[in-house]
Amino acid sequence: MLAALGSSGSLISRHPHHTLDGLSSFSSSTSFKNSHPPSFLSLQRKASSRRPTWASKLASSGAAGSSIDQEESSKATTDDEDAPRQIKRSADWRAARTYKESGVTFEGRIEGCNNGGLLIRFFSLLGFLPYPLLSPTHSCKDPQNAIQDIAKELVGSSLAVKVIEANEEDKKLIFSEKDAVWSKYSGQVKVGSVFDGRVGSIEDYGAFVYLRFSDGCYYLTGLVHVSEVSWDLVQDVRDFLTEGDQVKVKVIHIDREKSRITLSIKQLQEDPLLETLDKVIPLEGQSTSDAVDMSSNINTEALPGLESICKELVQEDGITDVRLGRQGLEKRVVSQDLELWLSNVPAKDKQFTLLARAGRQVQEVYLTTLLDQEGIKKAVQRVLGRVP
């Protein structure tokens, strides 16, 4: 079977064009011996030229009928020849659907490529693998070349792929290499794992990073959300990352059903959320750290919105008192919005401290509570859900 891809990437089958052989035009010629007199020849020609109209039509009709019979006969022969091919194609479509449903990997030969992807042989069928569904291995090996140029070098080789669409009616047979490498390598990825990575495409919501495995190849891709790029306020990911950058990333979530990996860059840096409060706001009499600039002129009033939160906190079971503490100014802006952070210091003598941050301002909030750290966290989450 021959197959070609339409402009939309859909697989369109084309049957071979068959030439109808054996059709020939019939002509008769009359030969005469030289001994026949000229008058006889002349009469013979005249008689032929005066053939009745009905006779000519009959002869013409007979020739046409003969031609039609031959065409029908040739068509029947073509159909007979095409029947086994059609049976084979139908069987291969069934096989494609089986591969899709089972998720089994198929080793397909790359027959060609175009601007949109690779043409993959699947028995008698020809399928399509879009470039976005290729493993990042190929582009990372030769990052200076366009994917179309890399694809030309792959023609003739084999690729482990999975069938992700098999629609015989629409003649769509789509493959994915990403799905195949996910099955093979995702088991090596765990939450908390740290990888060297290469920054791929960058979007407003984050950056895609290719993960480098022990053999030096980049098989899987994860997303660093904009909130996980830096502890600083990130308004544009492109201010922090550029395509091609080499970075270290930490795996913070894996969705195995959707084949998605969530990564973080900032969690490999010193986490201010887990710093002790004395490191953020020094105790009286201690020198200030690089993180905070303490000033006697700082407004001692509560940060905007913090009083409402404190009133709600004291309504929570297990919390008996809420008081505001010291304030300071940080060197950097972590968030413009008011945020409450938990100290990593456990409650002691029923006392626990929260840290409120907004812009560069930071303030301590003292709780008197019987709750443990997890209980305090849930209480704070409930309060933040109630306070606008």
C-alpha positions in Angstrom: 0.0 0.0 0.0 1.2 3.5 -0.8 0.4 6.3 1.6 1.0 10.0 1.9 0.4 12.7 4.4 -2.0 15.5 3.7 -1.3 19.1 4.7 -3.2 18.6 7.9 -1.0 15.6 9.0 -3.8 13.2 8.4 -2.9 9.9 6.8 -4.6 9.5 3.4 -4.4 6.2 1.7 -3.9 6.1 -2.1 -4.5 3.0 -4.1 -2.1 2.3 -7.0 -3.3 3.3 -10.4 -3.8 0.3 -12.5 -3.3 0.5 -16.3 -5.9 -1.4 -18.3 -4.0 -3.6 -20.7 -5.4 -5.6 -23.5 -7.7 -2.9 -24.9 -7.0 -2.5 -28.6 -8.7 -0.9 -31.6 -9.8 -3.2 -34.3 -9.4 -2.4 -37.9 -9.8 -4.7 -41.0 -8.1 -4.3 -44.2 -9.0 -6.1 -47.4 -6.3 -7.3 -49.7 -6.9 -8.1 -53.3 -4.9 -10.0 -55.8 -3.4 -8.1 -58.7 -5.4 -10.3 -61.1 -8.7 -8.6 -60.0 -9.8 -6.1 -62.6 -9.9 -2.4 -61.7 -13.6 -2.2 -62.2 -14.2 -4.9 -59.7 -12.0 -3.0 -57.2 -13.9 0.1 -57.9 -17.3 -1.5 -57.4 -16.1 -3.1 -54.2 -15.0 0.3 -52.8 -18.3 1.9 -53.8 -20.3 -0.9 -52.3 -18.4 -0.4 -49.1 -18.9 3.3 -49.1 -22.7 2.8 -49.6 -23.1 0.6 -46.6 -26.5 1.4 -45.0 -26.5 3.8 -42.0 -28.1 1.1 -39.8 -25.2 -1.3 -40.5 -22.6 1.3 -39.5 -24.5 2.0 -36.3 -24.7 -1.7 -35.6 -21.0 -2.2 -36.2 -20.2 0.8 -34.0 -22.4 -0.5 -31.3 -20.7 -3.9 -31.4 -17.3 -2.3 -31.0 -18.4 -0.2 -28.1 -19.9 -3.2 -26.4 -16.7 -5.1 -26.8 -14.8 -2.2 -25.2 -17.2 -2.0 -22.2 -16.9 -5.7 -21.7 -13.1 -5.4 -21.6 -13.2 -2.5 -19.2 -15.5 -4.4 -16.8 -13.3 -7.4 -17.1 -10.2 -5.4 -16.4 -11.9 -3.7 -13.4 -12.9 -7.0 -12.0 -9.3 -8.2 -12.3 -8.1 -5.0 -10.5 -10.6 -5.6 -7.7 -9.4 -9.1 -7.4 -5.8 -8.0 -7.1 -6.7 -5.2 -4.6 -8.8 -7.5 -2.3 -5.8 -9.1 -0.5 -4.2 -5.7 0.0 -7.4 -4.4 1.6 -7.6 -7.4 3.8 -4.0 -6.8 4.9 -4.6 -3.1 5.6 -7.7 -3.9 7.7 -5.8 -6.4 9.7 -3.0 -3.9 10.3 -5.5 -1.2 11.4 -6.9 -3.8 13.9 -3.3 -4.4 15.1 -2.8 -0.6 15.5 -5.9 -0.3 17.7 -4.6 -3.3 19.8 -1.2 -1.5 20.3 -3.0 1.7 21.3 -5.3 -0.1 23.8 -2.5 -2.2 25.3 0.1 0.5 25.4 2.8 -1.8 24.1 5.8 -0.2 22.5 6.3 -0.7 18.8 9.7 -0.5 17.0 8.9 1.5 13.8 11.1 2.3 10.9 11.4 6.0 9.9 10.4 6.2 6.2 10.7 10.0 5.8 9.9 13.4 7.3 8.3 16.7 6.6 8.0 20.1 8.3 5.6 18.7 10.9 7.0 15.3 11.9 8.3 11.8 11.0 6.6 9.2 8.8 6.7 5.8 10.6 6.1 2.4 9.0 3.6 0.2 10.7 3.4 -3.0 8.7 1.5 -2.0 5.5 0.5 1.3 7.0 2.3 4.6 7.3 1.8 6.7 10.4 2.8 10.1 11.6 4.9 11.2 14.6 4.6 15.0 15.3 7.9 16.7 16.3 6.5 17.8 19.7 6.0 14.1 20.6 9.6 13.3 20.0 11.8 12.6 23.0 14.1 15.6 23.9 17.1 13.3 23.4 17.4 14.2 19.7 17.3 18.0 20.0 19.6 18.0 23.1 22.2 16.1 21.2 22.4 18.8 18.6 20.8 21.9 20.0 22.2 24.2 17.3 20.2 22.4 14.5 16.6 22.8 13.7 14.4 19.8 14.4 13.7 19.4 10.7 17.4 19.0 10.0 17.8 16.5 12.8 14.8 14.5 11.5 16.5 14.1 8.1 19.4 12.3 9.8 16.9 9.9 11.5 15.4 8.7 8.2 16.1 5.0 7.8 16.6 4.3 11.5 14.1 2.7 13.9 12.3 4.3 16.8 10.5 2.9 19.8 7.1 4.5 19.8 3.6 4.1 21.1 0.4 4.3 19.1 -1.8 7.1 20.5 -4.4 7.3 17.8 -5.6 4.7 15.3 -8.6 5.8 13.3 -9.2 3.7 10.2 -12.1 5.7 9.0 -10.2 9.0 9.0 -6.9 7.2 8.1 -5.2 8.7 11.2 -2.3 6.7 12.7 -0.4 8.8 15.2 2.7 7.8 17.2 4.5 9.2 20.2 8.1 8.6 21.3 7.5 10.6 24.5 5.0 8.1 25.7 7.4 5.2 25.0 10.3 6.8 26.9 8.0 7.6 29.8 7.2 4.0 30.2 10.9 3.1 30.2 12.4 5.8 32.3 9.7 7.3 34.6 10.3 4.6 37.2 13.7 6.1 37.8 12.1 9.4 38.8 11.0 9.9 42.4 9.7 12.8 44.4 12.7 14.5 46.0 15.1 13.3 43.2 17.5 16.0 42.0 18.5 16.1 38.3 20.7 18.2 36.1 18.5 19.7 33.4 18.4 21.8 30.3 15.9 24.6 29.9 13.6 24.1 26.9 10.7 26.2 25.9 9.6 29.0 28.2 6.0 30.1 28.7 4.3 32.8 30.9 3.3 30.1 33.4 6.8 28.5 33.7 9.7 26.7 31.9 10.0 23.2 30.6 13.2 21.5 31.6 14.7 18.3 30.0 16.0 15.9 32.6 19.5 14.4 32.2 19.8 10.7 33.1 23.0 8.8 34.1 23.8 7.9 30.5 24.0 11.6 29.6 20.8 11.6 27.6 17.7 13.7 28.2 14.7 11.4 28.1 11.9 13.1 30.1 10.5 16.7 30.4 9.2 18.4 33.5 7.7 21.8 34.2 9.1 24.4 36.6 6.1 26.6 37.4 6.6 30.3 37.7 6.1 30.0 41.5 9.0 27.5 41.7 11.6 29.4 39.8 12.9 31.6 42.6 12.2 32.8 46.1 12.2 36.3 44.7 9.1 37.7 43.2 9.0 36.4 39.6 6.9 38.5 37.2 8.4 37.1 34.0 10.2 33.7 33.9 12.4 35.0 31.1 14.1 37.4 33.5 15.4 34.4 35.3 15.8 31.6 32.7 16.8 31.4 29.0 16.3 28.5 26.7 19.4 26.3 26.8 20.4 27.1 30.4 21.8 24.3 32.4 20.0 24.1 35.8 19.6 21.8 38.8 16.0 20.9 39.5 14.2 19.0 42.2 11.2 16.7 41.6 8.3 17.9 43.8 5.3 16.1 42.2 4.7 13.2 39.7 1.3 12.6 38.0 1.9 9.1 36.6 -1.6 8.9 35.1 -1.0 12.1 33.0 2.7 11.5 32.6 3.6 14.8 34.1 6.6 15.8 36.3 6.6 19.0 38.4 10.0 20.5 39.2 11.4 23.2 41.4 14.5 25.3 41.2 14.0 27.4 44.3 13.7 24.4 46.6 17.3 23.6 46.0 18.2 27.0 47.3 18.1 28.1 51.0 14.4 28.1 51.8 13.4 31.2 53.7 10.2 29.5 54.7 12.1 27.0 56.8 14.7 29.4 58.2 14.5 30.0 61.9 12.9 33.3 62.8 16.0 34.5 64.5 17.8 34.3 61.2 15.1 36.4 59.6 14.5 38.8 62.5 17.4 38.9 65.0 16.7 38.9 68.7 17.2 42.1 70.5 20.9 42.8 71.1 22.0 40.6 68.2 23.5 42.0 65.0 21.2 42.0 62.0 21.8 39.4 59.3 22.1 40.1 55.6 18.5 39.1 55.1 16.9 41.8 57.2 17.4 45.5 57.9 16.0 46.4 61.3 15.1 50.1 61.9 13.7 51.9 64.9 11.6 54.0 62.5 9.7 51.0 61.2 5.9 51.3 61.7 4.9 49.0 64.6 1.3 48.8 63.5 0.1 45.4 62.1 0.6 44.8 58.4 -2.5 45.6 56.3 -5.0 42.7 56.7 -3.1 41.0 59.5 -5.4 42.1 62.3 -8.4 40.4 60.7 -6.4 37.2 60.4 -5.4 37.4 64.0 -9.0 37.8 65.1 -10.0 34.7 63.2 -7.1 32.7 64.4 -8.1 33.1 68.0 -11.5 31.6 67.1 -9.9 28.3 66.1 -10.1 25.4 68.5 -6.8 24.9 70.2 -5.6 28.5 69.9 -6.1 30.6 73.0 -4.2 33.7 72.3 -2.7 35.6 69.3 -0.3 38.6 69.6 1.8 40.6 67.2 5.6 40.8 67.5 8.6 42.4 66.0 8.7 43.9 62.5 11.6 44.2 60.0 12.4 45.0 56.3 13.9 42.3 54.1 16.5 42.9 51.4 14.3 41.3 48.7 10.6 41.1 47.8 9.3 37.5 48.1 5.6 38.4 47.5 3.5 41.5 47.2 0.6 39.8 48.8 0.3 39.1 52.6 1.5 35.6 53.3 1.7 33.6 56.6 4.7 31.3 57.0 5.2 28.6 59.5 8.4 28.4 61.5 10.3 25.1 61.4 10.8 25.5 65.2 8.2 23.4 67.0 5.9 24.8 69.6 7.5 25.2 73.0 5.6 25.8 76.2 2.4 26.2 74.2 4.1 29.0 72.2 4.4 29.0 68.4 5.5 31.8 66.1 4.2 32.6 62.6 5.9 35.0 60.2 3.8 37.4 58.2 5.3 38.9 55.0 4.1 41.5 52.5 6.5 43.1 50.0 9.7 43.7 52.0 7.9 44.0 55.3 8.0 41.1 57.8 6.4 40.7 61.2 6.1 38.0 63.9 2.8 36.6 65.1 2.8 34.8 68.5 0.3 32.0 69.1 -0.6 30.3 72.4 -1.8 26.9 71.4 -2.2 23.3 72.2 -1.9 22.3 68.5 1.1 20.7 67.0 2.8 22.1 63.8 0.4 20.2 61.5 -2.7 21.3 63.5 -1.5 25.0 63.3 -1.0 24.7 59.6 -4.6 23.4 59.0 -6.0 26.2 61.3 -4.1 28.9 59.3 -5.4 27.4 56.0 -9.0 27.5 57.3 -8.6 31.1 58.4 -7.1 32.2 55.1 -10.0 30.6 53.4 -12.5 32.7 55.4 -10.7 36.1 55.3 -11.0 37.9 52.0 
